[in-house]
Each structure stands twice: as C-alpha cells, then as structure tokens.
C-alpha cells in the first residue's frame, strides 16, 4: 500500500493533536485524571479551549485517545519484536527487551494507565478494557506459537505454550512494577528475567517426581 501524502492542513491538524495529547498525558500523570480540566490542558498546550473541543469531545475522549494510541504503539512494537530473525529464544529475548524499553521510555503513560484507568467512568473503562485486552490476547497467542515451535525443536521443556507466554509476561510485569516503585533499588535487565524464567530451579524435584509435569496442551 502506497503512502498517502498529507496536505499541509492535515499535517498541521495531526501535529496540533499530538501536542495536545502530550500535554494532557503530562498533566494527567502528574495530577491525576480527575484533577485536571480541559481549560488547564488548553492553557498549557497554548490553544484556546474551544480548539481542544474540535479535537476531542470531552476530557474522557481525550484520556481514551492517550491510552489507546499508546497501547497500539506498544502492541505494534511487541508483536514486531516477535518477528525478529533467529530462533525462538532470540524472538522471546527481543520481545522482552522491547517491553522493558517501552516501559522505561513511557513511565508517565504507565503510571497514568495503572493509577487512573479503573477510576474513570464505567463507559470509558469498559471500552478501554475490551480494546486493550484484545491486543494483549493477540500478543500472548503469538508468543504461544513461538513457544510451541521451540518445544517441537526441543529448545523448551514441554508445557502449555500459551501459559508459558502468560508466565513470562507476568514475571516481567513484576520486575517492571518493582522498578516503578523503587527505580534505583533493584536494577535488572532482560538477561536476569530470562535466567529466572528458563533455568529450572526445581530440576531435582522433577527428577524425583515430587513435582507434577506441566500441562502439555498446545495452542
């Protein structure tokens, strides 16, 4: 598909919209969604308040645009990382490295999403949950197919490949949330997370039959 060349007016519209979103994200992150008004966003972004309403119907619409656009950006980057050349372990490592980078480069967004989304109105929250969960599910399914191929190649121990994706995502989230709360206390990188995830800490217990084998269901 060929790139469509935008007119000067269209480029200006998009630039102004991004300026508004950037200012609103900063204010929402610093003060909280409920403590920021459209007037304040207009003042900080140096637009007339009436101009804001040409882009967004209300504050909830503006908030939703911030969350969904960033979520789509995250989804695109993470699924793209899973297409990295190389074996399945390289693809998983690339996904994890991209996830850490996205998180660290977008702390204002991360704080806003987890601090404010569940305090927003029911209608906006329901829409966000539905759209973002669908993207999240697609990413996990793609991870599952990669783990499944790795299992068939005997790179990974037999286990439900979808749940392996869920487990790695959960472990990485735990590290990232710890970083959010204590940014300088426990430095880590993708290597540490992968070491913890892939090393079989309870190998001797498996050998003795003291732990159940993984569910070997495939995606």
C-alpha positions as protocol buffer text, in pm:
chain_id: "A"
residue {
  index: 1
  type: UNK
  ca { x: 0 y: 0 z: 0 }
}
residue {
  index: 2
  type: UNK
  ca { x: 141 y: 336 z: -105 }
}
residue {
  index: 3
  type: UNK
  ca { x: 190 y: 610 z: 150 }
}
residue {
  index: 4
  type: UNK
  ca { x: -71 y: 882 z: 115 }
}
residue {
  index: 5
  type: UNK
  ca { x: 78 y: 1229 z: 107 }
}
residue {
  index: 6
  type: UNK
  ca { x: -99 y: 1453 z: 356 }
}
residue {
  index: 7
  type: UNK
  ca { x: -185 y: 1812 z: 283 }
}
residue {
  index: 8
  type: UNK
  ca { x: -29 y: 2092 z: 487 }
}
residue {
  index: 9
  type: UNK
  ca { x: -361 y: 2138 z: 670 }
}
residue {
  index: 10
  type: UNK
  ca { x: -379 y: 1768 z: 757 }
}
residue {
  index: 11
  type: UNK
  ca { x: -19 y: 1763 z: 881 }
}
residue {
  index: 12
  type: UNK
  ca { x: -89 y: 2068 z: 1096 }
}
residue {
  index: 13
  type: UNK
  ca { x: -402 y: 1906 z: 1238 }
}
residue {
  index: 14
  type: UNK
  ca { x: -209 y: 1593 z: 1338 }
}
residue {
  index: 15
  type: UNK
  ca { x: 76 y: 1797 z: 1485 }
}
residue {
  index: 16
  type: UNK
  ca { x: -163 y: 2003 z: 1700 }
}
residue {
  index: 17
  type: UNK
  ca { x: -344 y: 1688 z: 1810 }
}
residue {
  index: 18
  type: UNK
  ca { x: -17 y: 1527 z: 1921 }
}
residue {
  index: 19
  type: UNK
  ca { x: 81 y: 1843 z: 2110 }
}
residue {
  index: 20
  type: UNK
  ca { x: -248 y: 1832 z: 2300 }
}
residue {
  index: 21
  type: UNK
  ca { x: -209 y: 1461 z: 2378 }
}
residue {
  index: 22
  type: UNK
  ca { x: 147 y: 1514 z: 2502 }
}
residue {
  index: 23
  type: UNK
  ca { x: 47 y: 1797 z: 2737 }
}
residue {
  index: 24
  type: UNK
  ca { x: -260 y: 1611 z: 2862 }
}
residue {
  index: 25
  type: UNK
  ca { x: -54 y: 1298 z: 2935 }
}
residue {
  index: 26
  type: UNK
  ca { x: 194 y: 1500 z: 3140 }
}
residue {
  index: 27
  type: UNK
  ca { x: -80 y: 1675 z: 3339 }
}
residue {
  index: 28
  type: UNK
  ca { x: -285 y: 1360 z: 3397 }
}
residue {
  index: 29
  type: UNK
  ca { x: 26 y: 1172 z: 3508 }
}
residue {
  index: 30
  type: UNK
  ca { x: 135 y: 1448 z: 3749 }
}
residue {
  index: 31
  type: UNK
  ca { x: -203 y: 1549 z: 3895 }
}
residue {
  index: 32
  type: UNK
  ca { x: -441 y: 1266 z: 3822 }
}
residue {
  index: 33
  type: UNK
  ca { x: -721 y: 1248 z: 3567 }
}
residue {
  index: 34
  type: UNK
  ca { x: -988 y: 1397 z: 3794 }
}
residue {
  index: 35
  type: UNK
  ca { x: -772 y: 1692 z: 3899 }
}
residue {
  index: 36
  type: UNK
  ca { x: -709 y: 1830 z: 3551 }
}
residue {
  index: 37
  type: UNK
  ca { x: -955 y: 2037 z: 3350 }
}
residue {
  index: 38
  type: UNK
  ca { x: -984 y: 2097 z: 2977 }
}
residue {
  index: 39
  type: UNK
  ca { x: -912 y: 2465 z: 3048 }
}
residue {
  index: 40
  type: UNK
  ca { x: -579 y: 2373 z: 3210 }
}
residue {
  index: 41
  type: UNK
  ca { x: -486 y: 2146 z: 2921 }
}
residue {
  index: 42
  type: UNK
  ca { x: -571 y: 2426 z: 2677 }
}
residue {
  index: 43
  type: UNK
  ca { x: -363 y: 2677 z: 2871 }
}
residue {
  index: 44
  type: UNK
  ca { x: -57 y: 2451 z: 2897 }
}
residue {
  index: 45
  type: UNK
  ca { x: -75 y: 2347 z: 2532 }
}
residue {
  index: 46
  type: UNK
  ca { x: -128 y: 2712 z: 2427 }
}
residue {
  index: 47
  type: UNK
  ca { x: -455 y: 2650 z: 2247 }
}
residue {
  index: 48
  type: UNK
  ca { x: -793 y: 2808 z: 2300 }
}
residue {
  index: 49
  type: UNK
  ca { x: -1020 y: 2576 z: 2497 }
}
residue {
  index: 50
  type: UNK
  ca { x: -1262 y: 2578 z: 2205 }
}
residue {
  index: 51
  type: UNK
  ca { x: -985 y: 2437 z: 1986 }
}
residue {
  index: 52
  type: UNK
  ca { x: -949 y: 2137 z: 2216 }
}
residue {
  index: 53
  type: UNK
  ca { x: -1314 y: 2053 z: 2163 }
}
residue {
  index: 54
  type: UNK
  ca { x: -1253 y: 2043 z: 1788 }
}
residue {
  index: 55
  type: UNK
  ca { x: -1017 y: 1753 z: 1852 }
}
residue {
  index: 56
  type: UNK
  ca { x: -1185 y: 1581 z: 2148 }
}
residue {
  index: 57
  type: UNK
  ca { x: -1547 y: 1591 z: 2257 }
}
residue {
  index: 58
  type: UNK
  ca { x: -1461 y: 1591 z: 2630 }
}
residue {
  index: 59
  type: UNK
  ca { x: -1189 y: 1503 z: 2880 }
}
residue {
  index: 60
  type: UNK
  ca { x: -1282 y: 1134 z: 2879 }
}
residue {
  index: 61
  type: UNK
  ca { x: -1246 y: 1125 z: 2500 }
}
residue {
  index: 62
  type: UNK
  ca { x: -901 y: 1285 z: 2531 }
}
residue {
  index: 63
  type: UNK
  ca { x: -795 y: 1039 z: 2801 }
}
residue {
  index: 64
  type: UNK
  ca { x: -917 y: 744 z: 2596 }
}
residue {
  index: 65
  type: UNK
  ca { x: -719 y: 865 z: 2293 }
}
residue {
  index: 66
  type: UNK
  ca { x: -400 y: 880 z: 2502 }
}
residue {
  index: 67
  type: UNK
  ca { x: -442 y: 529 z: 2638 }
}
residue {
  index: 68
  type: UNK
  ca { x: -548 y: 361 z: 2314 }
}
residue {
  index: 69
  type: UNK
  ca { x: -288 y: 525 z: 2092 }
}
residue {
  index: 70
  type: UNK
  ca { x: -6 y: 429 z: 2330 }
}
residue {
  index: 71
  type: UNK
  ca { x: -149 y: 79 z: 2367 }
}
residue {
  index: 72
  type: UNK
  ca { x: -149 y: 37 z: 1989 }
}
residue {
  index: 73
  type: UNK
  ca { x: 209 y: 165 z: 1976 }
}
residue {
  index: 74
  type: UNK
  ca { x: 309 y: -91 z: 2242 }
}
residue {
  index: 75
  type: UNK
  ca { x: 123 y: -371 z: 2066 }
}
residue {
  index: 76
  type: UNK
  ca { x: 285 y: -295 z: 1730 }
}
residue {
  index: 77
  type: UNK
  ca { x: 635 y: -282 z: 1879 }
}
residue {
  index: 78
  type: UNK
  ca { x: 592 y: -601 z: 2085 }
}
residue {
  index: 79
  type: UNK
  ca { x: 441 y: -811 z: 1806 }
}
residue {
  index: 80
  type: UNK
  ca { x: 706 y: -676 z: 1569 }
}
residue {
  index: 81
  type: UNK
  ca { x: 978 y: -790 z: 1811 }
}
residue {
  index: 82
  type: UNK
  ca { x: 841 y: -1144 z: 1789 }
}
residue {
  index: 83
  type: UNK
  ca { x: 923 y: -1138 z: 1417 }
}
residue {
  index: 84
  type: UNK
  ca { x: 1293 y: -1085 z: 1491 }
}
residue {
  index: 85
  type: UNK
  ca { x: 1516 y: -1313 z: 1277 }
}
residue {
  index: 86
  type: UNK
  ca { x: 1667 y: -1610 z: 1456 }
}
residue {
  index: 87
  type: UNK
  ca { x: 1549 y: -1899 z: 1670 }
}
residue {
  index: 88
  type: UNK
  ca { x: 1262 y: -1892 z: 1916 }
}
residue {
  index: 89
  type: UNK
  ca { x: 1480 y: -1788 z: 2210 }
}
residue {
  index: 90
  type: UNK
  ca { x: 1607 y: -1485 z: 2016 }
}
residue {
  index: 91
  type: UNK
  ca { x: 1250 y: -1385 z: 1936 }
}
residue {
  index: 92
  type: UNK
  ca { x: 1146 y: -1412 z: 2301 }
}
residue {
  index: 93
  type: UNK
  ca { x: 1453 y: -1216 z: 2412 }
}
residue {
  index: 94
  type: UNK
  ca { x: 1376 y: -942 z: 2156 }
}
residue {
  index: 95
  type: UNK
  ca { x: 1017 y: -920 z: 2284 }
}
residue {
  index: 96
  type: UNK
  ca { x: 1137 y: -884 z: 2642 }
}
residue {
  index: 97
  type: UNK
  ca { x: 1399 y: -621 z: 2557 }
}
residue {
  index: 98
  type: UNK
  ca { x: 1143 y: -415 z: 2365 }
}
residue {
  index: 99
  type: UNK
  ca { x: 893 y: -446 z: 2650 }
}
residue {
  index: 100
  type: UNK
  ca { x: 1147 y: -318 z: 2906 }
}
residue {
  index: 101
  type: UNK
  ca { x: 1246 y: -29 z: 2678 }
}
residue {
  index: 102
  type: UNK
  ca { x: 883 y: 70 z: 2612 }
}
residue {
  index: 103
  type: UNK
  ca { x: 806 y: 63 z: 2983 }
}
residue {
  index: 104
  type: UNK
  ca { x: 1109 y: 270 z: 3081 }
}
residue {
  index: 105
  type: UNK
  ca { x: 1060 y: 522 z: 2800 }
}
residue {
  index: 106
  type: UNK
  ca { x: 692 y: 575 z: 2879 }
}
residue {
  index: 107
  type: UNK
  ca { x: 674 y: 595 z: 3258 }
}
residue {
  index: 108
  type: UNK
  ca { x: 422 y: 882 z: 3252 }
}
residue {
  index: 109
  type: UNK
  ca { x: 185 y: 669 z: 3044 }
}
residue {
  index: 110
  type: UNK
  ca { x: 237 y: 358 z: 3256 }
}
residue {
  index: 111
  type: UNK
  ca { x: 167 y: 549 z: 3579 }
}
residue {
  index: 112
  type: UNK
  ca { x: -140 y: 710 z: 3429 }
}
residue {
  index: 113
  type: UNK
  ca { x: -283 y: 384 z: 3300 }
}
residue {
  index: 114
  type: UNK
  ca { x: -245 y: 186 z: 3620 }
}
residue {
  index: 115
  type: UNK
  ca { x: -330 y: 473 z: 3857 }
}
residue {
  index: 116
  type: UNK
  ca { x: -629 y: 619 z: 3677 }
}
residue {
  index: 117
  type: UNK
  ca { x: -797 y: 381 z: 3436 }
}
residue {
  index: 118
  type: UNK
  ca { x: -1003 y: 197 z: 3698 }
}
residue {
  index: 119
  type: UNK
  ca { x: -1114 y: 528 z: 3845 }
}
residue {
  index: 120
  type: UNK
  ca { x: -1252 y: 652 z: 3514 }
}
residue {
  index: 121
  type: UNK
  ca { x: -1620 y: 633 z: 3425 }
}
residue {
  index: 122
  type: UNK
  ca { x: -1762 y: 287 z: 3356 }
}
residue {
  index: 123
  type: UNK
  ca { x: -1824 y: 350 z: 2984 }
}
residue {
  index: 124
  type: UNK
  ca { x: -1470 y: 461 z: 2909 }
}
residue {
  index: 125
  type: UNK
  ca { x: -1320 y: 190 z: 3129 }
}
residue {
  index: 126
  type: UNK
  ca { x: -1521 y: -85 z: 2963 }
}
residue {
  index: 127
  type: UNK
  ca { x: -1416 y: 30 z: 2617 }
}
residue {
  index: 128
  type: UNK
  ca { x: -1052 y: 52 z: 2713 }
}
residue {
  index: 129
  type: UNK
  ca { x: -1051 y: -287 z: 2879 }
}
residue {
  index: 130
  type: UNK
  ca { x: -1211 y: -450 z: 2575 }
}
residue {
  index: 131
  type: UNK
  ca { x: -980 y: -295 z: 2316 }
}
residue {
  index: 132
  type: UNK
  ca { x: -656 y: -335 z: 2514 }
}
residue {
  index: 133
  type: UNK
  ca { x: -736 y: -690 z: 2626 }
}
residue {
  index: 134
  type: UNK
  ca { x: -791 y: -790 z: 2265 }
}
residue {
  index: 135
  type: UNK
  ca { x: -446 y: -659 z: 2171 }
}
residue {
  index: 136
  type: UNK
  ca { x: -294 y: -828 z: 2477 }
}
residue {
  index: 137
  type: UNK
  ca { x: -455 y: -1161 z: 2386 }
}
residue {
  index: 138
  type: UNK
  ca { x: -317 y: -1145 z: 2031 }
}
residue {
  index: 139
  type: UNK
  ca { x: 35 y: -1084 z: 2161 }
}
residue {
  index: 140
  type: UNK
  ca { x: 12 y: -1379 z: 2402 }
}
residue {
  index: 141
  type: UNK
  ca { x: -121 y: -1603 z: 2125 }
}
residue {
  index: 142
  type: UNK
  ca { x: 172 y: -1510 z: 1903 }
}
residue {
  index: 143
  type: UNK
  ca { x: 412 y: -1580 z: 2190 }
}
residue {
  index: 144
  type: UNK
  ca { x: 238 y: -1913 z: 2236 }
}
residue {
  index: 145
  type: UNK
  ca { x: 303 y: -2016 z: 1877 }
}
residue {
  index: 146
  type: UNK
  ca { x: 672 y: -1928 z: 1920 }
}
residue {
  index: 147
  type: UNK
  ca { x: 698 y: -2131 z: 2241 }
}
residue {
  index: 148
  type: UNK
  ca { x: 520 y: -2418 z: 2067 }
}
residue {
  index: 149
  type: UNK
  ca { x: 774 y: -2420 z: 1783 }
}
residue {
  index: 150
  type: UNK
  ca { x: 1054 y: -2409 z: 2041 }
}
residue {
  index: 151
  type: UNK
  ca { x: 901 y: -2706 z: 2223 }
}
residue {
  index: 152
  type: UNK
  ca { x: 884 y: -2905 z: 1899 }
}
residue {
  index: 153
  type: UNK
  ca { x: 1252 y: -2827 z: 1838 }
}
residue {
  index: 154
  type: UNK
  ca { x: 1325 y: -2934 z: 2199 }
}
residue {
  index: 155
  type: UNK
  ca { x: 1453 y: -2585 z: 2285 }
}
residue {
  index: 156
  type: UNK
  ca { x: 1198 y: -2565 z: 2567 }
}
residue {
  index: 157
  type: UNK
  ca { x: 1059 y: -2823 z: 2809 }
}
residue {
  index: 158
  type: UNK
  ca { x: 710 y: -2949 z: 2725 }
}
residue {
  index: 159
  type: UNK
  ca { x: 446 y: -2723 z: 2874 }
}
residue {
  index: 160
  type: UNK
  ca { x: 133 y: -2541 z: 2758 }
}
residue {
  index: 161
  type: UNK
  ca { x: 294 y: -2282 z: 2523 }
}
residue {
  index: 162
  type: UNK
  ca { x: 23 y: -2022 z: 2580 }
}
residue {
  index: 163
  type: UNK
  ca { x: 74 y: -2045 z: 2955 }
}
residue {
  index: 164
  type: UNK
  ca { x: 449 y: -2009 z: 2906 }
}
residue {
  index: 165
  type: UNK
  ca { x: 375 y: -1674 z: 2740 }
}
residue {
  index: 166
  type: UNK
  ca { x: 145 y: -1577 z: 3026 }
}
residue {
  index: 167
  type: UNK
  ca { x: 410 y: -1676 z: 3281 }
}
residue {
  index: 168
  type: UNK
  ca { x: 693 y: -1479 z: 3116 }
}
residue {
  index: 169
  type: UNK
  ca { x: 468 y: -1177 z: 3075 }
}
residue {
  index: 170
  type: UNK
  ca { x: 370 y: -1198 z: 3442 }
}
residue {
  index: 171
  type: UNK
  ca { x: 730 y: -1228 z: 3564 }
}
residue {
  index: 172
  type: UNK
  ca { x: 842 y: -934 z: 3351 }
}
residue {
  index: 173
  type: UNK
  ca { x: 548 y: -726 z: 3478 }
}
residue {
  index: 174
  type: UNK
  ca { x: 650 y: -797 z: 3837 }
}
residue {
  index: 175
  type: UNK
  ca { x: 1003 y: -672 z: 3770 }
}
residue {
  index: 176
  type: UNK
  ca { x: 876 y: -362 z: 3589 }
}
residue {
  index: 177
  type: UNK
  ca { x: 629 y: -270 z: 3864 }
}
residue {
  index: 178
  type: UNK
  ca { x: 906 y: -307 z: 4121 }
}
residue {
  index: 179
  type: UNK
  ca { x: 1114 y: -71 z: 3909 }
}
residue {
  index: 180
  type: UNK
  ca { x: 824 y: 174 z: 3904 }
}
residue {
  index: 181
  type: UNK
  ca { x: 803 y: 176 z: 4285 }
}
residue {
  index: 182
  type: UNK
  ca { x: 1179 y: 158 z: 4357 }
}
residue {
  index: 183
  type: UNK
  ca { x: 1365 y: 282 z: 4046 }
}
residue {
  index: 184
  type: UNK
  ca { x: 1716 y: 265 z: 4192 }
}
residue {
  index: 185
  type: UNK
  ca { x: 1691 y: -25 z: 4435 }
}
residue {
  index: 186
  type: UNK
  ca { x: 1698 y: -340 z: 4220 }
}
residue {
  index: 187
  type: UNK
  ca { x: 1849 y: -286 z: 3873 }
}
residue {
  index: 188
  type: UNK
  ca { x: 1777 y: -561 z: 3622 }
}
residue {
  index: 189
  type: UNK
  ca { x: 1778 y: -638 z: 3252 }
}
residue {
  index: 190
  type: UNK
  ca { x: 1630 y: -891 z: 3011 }
}
residue {
  index: 191
  type: UNK
  ca { x: 1908 y: -1140 z: 3086 }
}
residue {
  index: 192
  type: UNK
  ca { x: 1817 y: -1164 z: 3454 }
}
residue {
  index: 193
  type: UNK
  ca { x: 1447 y: -1219 z: 3379 }
}
residue {
  index: 194
  type: UNK
  ca { x: 1526 y: -1484 z: 3119 }
}
residue {
  index: 195
  type: UNK
  ca { x: 1766 y: -1660 z: 3355 }
}
residue {
  index: 196
  type: UNK
  ca { x: 1498 y: -1680 z: 3624 }
}
residue {
  index: 197
  type: UNK
  ca { x: 1233 y: -1790 z: 3377 }
}
residue {
  index: 198
  type: UNK
  ca { x: 1430 y: -2051 z: 3183 }
}
residue {
  index: 199
  type: UNK
  ca { x: 1651 y: -2205 z: 3449 }
}
residue {
  index: 200
  type: UNK
  ca { x: 1472 y: -2496 z: 3612 }
}
residue {
  index: 201
  type: UNK
  ca { x: 1521 y: -2412 z: 3975 }
}
residue {
  index: 202
  type: UNK
  ca { x: 1342 y: -2730 z: 4084 }
}
residue {
  index: 203
  type: UNK
  ca { x: 1512 y: -2971 z: 3845 }
}
residue {
  index: 204
  type: UNK
  ca { x: 1595 y: -3223 z: 4119 }
}
residue {
  index: 205
  type: UNK
  ca { x: 1232 y: -3226 z: 4231 }
}
residue {
  index: 206
  type: UNK
  ca { x: 1120 y: -3302 z: 3877 }
}
residue {
  index: 207
  type: UNK
  ca { x: 1372 y: -3585 z: 3857 }
}
residue {
  index: 208
  type: UNK
  ca { x: 1243 y: -3731 z: 4184 }
}
residue {
  index: 209
  type: UNK
  ca { x: 883 y: -3697 z: 4067 }
}
residue {
  index: 210
  type: UNK
  ca { x: 799 y: -3463 z: 4355 }
}
residue {
  index: 211
  type: UNK
  ca { x: 651 y: -3201 z: 4121 }
}
residue {
  index: 212
  type: UNK
  ca { x: 384 y: -3252 z: 3858 }
}
residue {
  index: 213
  type: UNK
  ca { x: 477 y: -3218 z: 3494 }
}
residue {
  index: 214
  type: UNK
  ca { x: 347 y: -2919 z: 3300 }
}
residue {
  index: 215
  type: UNK
  ca { x: 20 y: -2939 z: 3113 }
}
residue {
  index: 216
  type: UNK
  ca { x: 134 y: -3018 z: 2758 }
}
residue {
  index: 217
  type: UNK
  ca { x: -170 y: -2866 z: 2588 }
}
residue {
  index: 218
  type: UNK
  ca { x: -81 y: -2682 z: 2266 }
}
residue {
  index: 219
  type: UNK
  ca { x: -228 y: -2354 z: 2138 }
}
